Amino acid sequence: MPATLRHFAINADDVDRARHFYQEVMGWQFDPWGPPDFYQIHNAGDDVIGALQSRRSLGQRSMPGIEMTVGVESLAETIQAVEANGGRLLNQPFRIDGVGELVFFEDSEGNALAAMQYEPGYFQ
C-alpha cells in the first residue's frame, strides 16, 4: 500500500504572524495543542492534519518552511526501505501517545520528511 500524506507542518519564525496570514488567506482554523507556539489545523483537507509551529532544528539540521509526514503501514519496513535506497534517519523513532510512532529521515536528495505508523482507527 502506498504511503499517504497525513500531516504537514508549517515552521514559522513568527507563529502569530503566520497564524494570522493562514487564517486570512486559507481560512484555516487553529487550535492550540501541546507545547507553546504549536497549533493544529483541522480544516486543511480530508484525513490530513496540519500544524503551525515555531521553527526548530532536528540534530544539526534546521527544519524547512514546510515539512510533511506520510502515514505508513509498517514503520520498521519504511526505515529499512529508507536506508536501503540512499536515505538516512535523522532521529530514532519515537511514540506520540494516542497518535502513533514517528521517525524523521532524509531522502536521497537531502530533503527532510517524516513517516508515522498511526495507531489503528486514528483517522476514523
Secondary structure, 3 states (H helix, E strand, C coil): CCCEEEEEEEEECCHHHHHHHHHHHHCCCEEECCCCCEEEECCCCCCCEEEEEECCEECCEECCCEEEEEECCCHHHHHHHHHHCCCEECCCCEEECCCEEEEEEECCCCCEEEEEEECCCCCC
